[in-house]
Structure formats: C-alpha cells, structure tokens
Amino acid sequence: MYYQAESYPSPGFPLRDPCSSFWLQNTRSSPLLGHRTTQSLPPSVDVVIIGSGLSGAATAYYLLTGSNCTESVLMLEAREACDGATGRNGGHCRPYTKSFAGYSDYKKIFGKEQALKIIASDMTNLHITSELIEKEQIDCDFWLGESYETCIDQEAADRKFRSYREFKDDGGPLDGIVKMTTDSDEAKRLTRMRNAVLTASFPAASLFPYKLVSHLLQLCISKYEFNLQTHTTVTAVTPAEPGLAGAGAKWTVTTPRGTIVANKVVFATNAYTATLLPEFLGNIVPGQGQCAAIVPTPSYSGNKMMEKTCCYSWGKDNFDYLIQRPKDGIIILGGGKANVSHPSTILGCTNDSGYPDDGGKQSEITEYLKNAMKKYFLGWQDSSSESGADSDEKRKSKGLRAGEGLLYDWTGIMGYTKDNIPFVGNVEGKPGAYVIAGHCGHGMARIASCAKGLAMLISGGSWADSGLPECFQPTRQRMRKSSSVSI
C-alpha cells in the first residue's frame, strides 16, 4: 500500500500509556523498569542518545566499547526502556526480506551497486548480531537457523522470481545461501502452507528483543558509567550558546526535568524523529503494526514445531511474517494490514494504546491474526494423533482446545521512509547531530550493523569505515525527493 508521505503531520511524542506486548508482559521483573541511573540529570555530557530501543542501546554499546571510546554517554527515554518498536516487534532477525521482491525496486532507485550493498548489509547484520550475542553471552532466546520466503499466489511468485533472477544475474550472492523451490507441491511440503506456489530458504534468526536490549543497557550501566534516564521526554534539541559548556558543546537538549548540553546528539527516535528534527517530516512517517502471540495446536507442537521462521506474501505488496519460539513453542505472527478497511488509520498513526475504540488496535487485524494459522497452514487443527474412538472428521470439528489459538495481540509504531531504507549518519548541515531511524519494520535485520557503523562515525571514522551503504546517509538531496511511502 502506497501513500503520499508529505501529507502527514508531525508525529508528536510517544503515547504516555502504551499497551504491553508479549515480550514486555514477560519482563515485569526487569530492574530497568523506571530506571534512572542518577537522581538528577548531568549538566553536560559528550553524547546524548534519545531513545532506548535496539538502535539506541546498540549505538551506546559500540560507542563505549570501541577503540575510541566515548567519555560520557547519557540516554534519555520518554517511556520505559525498550518500550517502543523494538519491544513490540515480531522477534525476527531476518535478512533478505527485500532481496527477491524488492531488489529490482532498490536497483531502480539507487542503481545496481547500492542495491547489492543494501542486500549484503542485511546478511552482515545477522553475523554482527550473532557475534554480539555470543561475545557478551546474552541470554535472549537467540535461535540461528533458516527462514522461508513463500509466495501463496501466482502474482507474488512471478514478481518474486523475476527479482530473484535479476539479483542473481547482477552477481548477487545466492549459491550456498539461498535455496529456491519453484515446484508448488514441494513448496507445500516444505512450508506446510496449503497455497504455496514457490518458496526460498536462507539464513535467519529469532530472539527475545527486549532481553537483548536490556542486557546491553545493563552491561553499559555496570561497566562503563553509562547513564540511563527513563520517563524523561526530550522536548527540544537546539544549538547551544557559544561557550556555554566549554569548547565543543554544540547542542542543548531540553526535557521537563532540566536541560543538558552535549557535544553530540544521537536521534534513535525512529517513528518520532520528525518531532525533534523537522527536516524529516514526510521523510520518516509513523505506521502502526500489529502482532499476535498464538498458542499452537498439537499439530504444530513438540516434534511437529516449525523448523524455520517464515514470511508469506500474495498479490503485489501483501505479506505476513512469523516465528515459532523454540523455547516455549509460542508463535509470534505479525501482519494483516491488507485486511484493514481504512489503511489510512495505520500510516501516520502513533497510537499504540491497544484500545480498539480509539484507534490503538485494528479489530480487522485482530480477527485476521486469530484465524491466519488455520487459513494458511495445513493440519493446523488436525487432532488425529489423539487417542479415542472418535473419527478424524468428528475430532477435527471440535476445533481448538481451550487455551489454544490467539493468546494476545498488541500494537507498535514503526518508522517508514520513502525509499524503504533507514537514515543513518550525520544530519547534513547539523554537525554533531546523528540519526539512526526509519527502519521500515525491518529494524532487527539492520540495526546492529547500522549502530556499529554509526558509532564509528561518531568516534571520528569515515563513511568507508562504517561499512554501510552510502544511500543510508541522511543527505538533503535524498530527503528532497518527493515520493510515496509503502507499508
């Protein structure tokens, strides 16, 4: 679905009382709830990071552990730590989401070289994320395996395969990484999806996103004198008065609890970036997403659990995505946007309250997610393995057992860009102001590498040192391009 990006107003500030996701519900014992490292705000610091999701946490970690480690880092969060998109996503760390259907689009916008770099950066991110978790021994239910990219109608299959062929013809690394299956019967057998036309498998991972961020933040606090201040909304960032805090101070960061002067400011604010950086108005647009936690039936439990994560698509731009958590078997399913009767209620929305009557949740999506597994997956309610004298038909007619099916669904606010890639780097014309935002719902597959590269830039490195695609830079030329935004 495409909409004119310029037509949306400033996103404002994060909602004070958002709903609680599956991840957040299971971390009520976290020591970071309501955390403030110090009772008052420091008057000045080297770096202020606004936002405590994975973008902010990973940037802080790489700044504090790099070869040119930063002296003092302060993180300001409007709500609880990791209470935004990271704490509400699908738990998927999945490269190549756009490689087949999207490579051709990237090539048209950025050219072949940059399109290949965009795809390669996803795989780099998977390695960086895996290495970080292993190095710091982070207990975040990390699972490294493979994912299916499946088309469930011919239109999606044709588009995806054309882009796949173009990617391969342009030298995209597929051998030994991606396995394409075009035989429909084999695709159905592999994916257990009743309407599979083709599928491709490739490396991917799943994890508990809050646990990853929480570990990084607590590590930085305990080892590197990192200062985290929750429930401290940044209301403005303005140029500092000359000489206010000595040489190098460039920015005054204003909050209801006081002001801080900083040499550098990192805007890890994703959907809310334009509130503090007006030049991003229309360049990063908020969009509401919805995920569900689903208790599987016996046919998808125990040794019958899914072996891979997946994304399945149909039509031109419709898709859902899911993981099945190895630790407890719970399925996290996201998507359903194609079922909303008024899509304008999604794009531009910053309401993650979870209350359907005020736009905090889309009831059409809730109903869709509730029934999606039965609709798409073979044998979802097949209880034929149970003992008893009932016929298969009679047992199937009984439907779900009590406690199976939809457990809970929730909303989160993502940041979408007009060219479907994030903004990472120094904001042009504002020395010392850096952004890492606009992840288009693909943040887990990009943020670790973006944060590591950004930390290098903040510490004095060059863009080449960052290893990131040049097209990620927040240049005026890129932001001037008028286009629509896709959700």
N, C-alpha and C positions, 0 to 999 in steps of 0.2 A: 504494500500500500504506500503510495507516494503523496506527499502534501507539500505545499509551499512553505519553506522554513521561515521566511521573513515575516509571516503573518502571526507569529506567536509572541506574546508579551514576555516581559521579564519573569523568570521562574520564582522570584522571591526567595524565601528561606525555607529550610526543611520543616515539615509539619512537626509541631511540638510532641504530639502523642500518636506515633505511628502504630500499626499493628505489629504483632510479633510473628516472625517466620518460624518454620520448623527448626531451623538452626538456632535462632535466638531463644526459642522455648526450651531448648535443651542445654542452655548455658546460663541458667539463672544463678548458679553458684560462682560465676566468674568474679574474680577480685577487681576486674576493670569496671564493673557497674558503678557509676557515679564517681569514678576515679579522678582525683586531682592530685598530681604529684606534689605540688606546693599549695599552701593556703591562698596565696596571692600570686598575681601574675608578675613575672620579672619585668623590669622597666625596659630592658633591651636584650636582644639575642642576635646570634648570627643568622639563623634561619627560622622562619615561622612556616609551618606546614598547616594548611587549612584543609581539614578532612581526615578522618581516621579509618577509611576503608583500606583495601589492599594497596591502592595507589599511594596513599599517604604513609602507611606502615612500611611498605617495601622501600619507598624512597628514603624514609628515615633510617632504615636498617642499612642500606647501601651507603648513605652519607656517613653514618657513624662507624662503619666497618671498613671503609675504603682506605686506600693508601694515603690520600689527603683528607683525613677525617675532619669533619666539621666540629668546631669547638662547642657550640651550644645550639640545640635544636628544641623548639617548642612546637607542640602540636595542639591546635585548637579545634574542638569538635562541638557542633551545635547540639547534638543529642548524646546518646550513649556511644561508646566506642564501637565501631563497625556496625552502625545501625542503619546504614544506607544500602546501596545496591549490593555491595559485597555480602552483607549479612542476610540478603534476601534472594540470592540467585539460585541457579539450579545445581550448583556443586560440580559443574562440568569444566574441566580444563582440556579443551578440545581444539587442536589445530585443524587447519584445512576446512573450516566451516564454509569458507567462501571460495575454495580453490576450484571447484568444479563448476558450480552455477555462477560464481562471481568473478572468476579470473578474467573472462572476456570483458566484463564491466570495468574492472580495475585497469585493464590494458587500454581501454578506450579513454579513460580519464587521465591516467598517469603515464602511459607508454609501457612497453614490454619490460624494460629494465626495472622500473619501480614496481610494476605488478608482480614480477618474480620475487623481488625483495619483500614485498608485503606478505606473500605466501610463506617465504622462508622464515620470516620473523616469527610466525606462529610456531613453527617447529623448534626454533631456538628458544622460545619462551617455555615450551614444555620441558626442555633439557634444563633450563635455568631454574624453573620451579622445582623440578625433581632434585636437582643438586642442592638447592637451598634447604629443602625439607630434610634431605639426608645429612647434610653438613651440621645443621642445628638440631637434628634429632627431634623434629617437630611431630608430635602426635596429633595428626589431623585427619585420620582415616584415609590417608593417601593410598590410592589404588592406581597402578600403572598398567595399562593393557591396551585395548583397541576399541574403536568405535565404528559403527555402521553409519554411512550416509546413504539413505534409502529413498527411492522415488516410488510413490504409490499411484501415480498415473503416468500416462504416456507423455503428456505435455512437459511435465517436470523432468522425466527421463531424457527426452530429446534435448532439452536445454542443457541439462547437466552433462550429458555425454558430449555434446558439441564443445562445451567449455573445457571439459576434460581433455579432449583431443587437441584443442588449441594449446592448452597448457603443456601437454606432452610434446607437441611439435615445436614449441618455443624453448624446449630444453628443461622444463620443469622436472624436478627430481621425483620420479614415481616408482622406478624399479626398486623392489625390495622394501618399499614404504607403503605403497597403495596397491591394493588388490581389487580390481574392478570385476564385478559379476554381472553380465548382461542377460544371462538366461533367467527368465522370470521364475521358473519352477525352482531353480537352485537358489535364487534370491529369497523366495518364500521360505524355503527350508532353512536357510542360514539365519534369517532375521526373525522368523516366526510371525511375519506380518502377512495377513491374508491377501493384500493387494499389491505386494511388492513387484515392481517391474524390473528395476535394477538396484544393485547396492554396491558400495565400495567400502572397504575396511582399511583403517590406518591407525597409527598410534594415537592414544589419548589417555586421559586420566580423569579420575573423580576424587573429590575430597570434601572435607567439612570446612567451608571457607572461614567461618568465624574462628575456629580453632587455630587456623594458620595465622590470621591477623593477630589474634590475642597473644599467641606465642611470641610473634615478632615484637609486639609492643612491650610485653613484659620483659623480654630479653633486653630491649633498648633501655628500659627504665632501670633494670637491675645492674647492668654492666656499663652503661655509657652516659649516665646522668641525663637521660632523656626526660623531658617534661611534658606529660600529657594532661590536658585540661578538658574534661568533658563538660557538657552543658554550658558552653562558652561560645556563643554565636559571634562570628565576625560580621560586623555590620558595614564596615568600610575599610578599604585599603587605599591610602593616599600618599603622595610623595612627602617624605619627611622634610622638615625645615632644615636648611643647611646648618651643620654644626650642632644639631640637637643632641646627638649621641656620639659625637666624635666623627672622625673620618670614616667614610664608607657607609654610614647609615643612609638608606635610600627610601625606606617605607615606614609609614605609621599605620599600624593595624589597630583598628578600633573595635572594642567589644563593650557590652553593658557592664563589665567588671573592670574596665580600665583600658588603657592603650599601651602598646608595645612598639618600640622602634626596632626595625630589623634591617640587616644588610640585604637579605634576600627573602622572598616570599614564594612559596610553592602552593599553587591553587590545585589541590587534589579534590576538586569540588564537583566533578562530573556534571550531572544534570543542572546544577545550580550555578555554574561558572559565570553565566552572563549577569547574575545579580551583582557580583563584585567586579567583573570585567565586562563592561557594556559592549565592547567590540565583538564579543562572542554572541550577542543577541542575534538569533537566526542562524548562527553557525553551530551552536550546540543547543539542541531542543530537547526538553524533557519528554519522556514517554513512559507510560505506566505498563509494567509487565505483571504477569500473574503465574504463580507456581502452585503445585499441589503435592502433598505427601500422600502416598497411596499404600495401603497395606495389601500385599499381593495375595492372590488365591493360592491354593496348594499347587496348581499347575505351574506357578512361577515362584515357587519357594524351594528351599533346601537345595538338592542337587539339580533342580529344574530352574534355578535362577538364570537370568540372562547372563551370557558370557561377555557381552560387550555393552557399552553405552550406545546411544543412537540418536540420530536426528532423521526425521522423515518429512518429506516435502511433497506437495502436489500443486498443480496449477502453476502460476507464474512466480508467486512470492510467498506461498503459504507453507508454514513448517511448524512442527513441534519438536521438542528435544527431551530426552530423559536419561537418567542414570538409575541403576539399582544398586543400593549401597551394600557392599559385601559384608559389612559388619552386622547389620540387622535386617537386610533384605528389603527395607523400605524403598519404594520407587519415588523419585522426585521427578515430576513431569511438569514442563513449562510450555507455554504457547497459547493456542486457542484464539488468537487475535482475529482470525478470519471469521469467527462466529459473532463478532460484535456488530450489532445493527447500526451503531453510530460510531465509527472508528475515530471521529474527532474527539471523542471522550477519552481516548488513550493518548494520542500525541498532544503534547502541551500540558498534560495532567501532572501535577506534583502531589496528588492526594494518595498517600499510602496508609490511610487510617484503617482500611479493611472493612469499612462500613458501606454496604452496597447502596444505601439510601442517599448517601452524599457523594457518590462517585468514587469511593475508596476501594471498590471492588466491582468488577463487571459480572453480573449474575449470569449472563450468557456464557461467559468463560468458565465460571464455576460449574455450571451444568455440563458443559462440554468436557472439562477435565475429569469430571466424575465418571463419564462414560467412555472416554477415549480408549482405555485399555481393551475393553470389551469390543469396541468398534473396530479396532485395527489389528489386534493381536490374536492369533489362533489359539483356541483352547483356554482362553482366559478364565472362563467359568466352568471348565470341564472337570467334574469331580469323580470321574470314572475310576480313579485309583482308590477311592474309599471302599471300605468293606460294607456289606449289606446286601439285601435281596432286591433292592430297587433296580429297575432298568436304567440304562445310561440316560435315556430320554427323560425319565422321571427325576433323576438326580440333577441333571442339567437345569430342569425347570425350576428347581428350588432357588437358583440364583446364588448370591453371595452369602457366606456365613456371617453371623453377627461379628462386627469388628473388622471385616474385610472391606476393601474399597477405599473411598476418599476418607482420609483422616483429618485433613485440614488444608485449606488453601489461603494464600496471602498475596499481597502486592508489594511491588518495589518500583522505584523510579530510576530509569536509566537515562543516559545522555546520548542523543543521536546527532550525527554530523551529516552534512550534505553529501560528502563523498565516501561515507561508510568506513572511515579510518579515524583514529584518535588524533588529538592535538597534543604534541609532546615537545617541550623545549622552551626557550626564552621567548616571551611575548615581544614581538617586534616593536621597537620604539619605547620599551619599558625595561631598561637594564635592571637586572636583579629580580625581575618578576618571571616566574616559570609556571608552566601549566602542564598537567598530565590528566587529561579529561576527554570525554566524548568517546566512550568505548563501544557504543552501539550494541550493547548487550553481549559483547564478545570479550569482556574485560579479563576473565580468568585466563583466556588464551593469549593475552598480550601484556598484561600489567607488569609482571615480574621483569621481563626484558625491557619494557619501557622505563620502569623505575630505576633499574640498574644503569641504563643509558643516561637518564636524566641526572642521576647522582654524579655521573662522570662530568656532565656539562656544568653542573653547579660547582663542582670542585675544580673547574678550570680546564677540563678536557675539551677537545674539538668534537665536531659532529661525527667525524670519522671514528673517533674513539668510542662513541656511543654504540656503534653497530646497528643503528636504527635506519629504516628507510628515510630518505630525505623528504619524502612527501608528508611525513608526520609533522613537520615543522609548522608552527603557527604563524605563517607569514601573512602580511597584508594582502598579497596577491591571491593567496589561497582563500582567505576569508571574504574577499570581494566577489568571488564567483557566485553568481546567483543560480540557485538550483533548488530542487525539491529534496525532501528528506524521506527516507524509507524506514518503515518499522516492521 
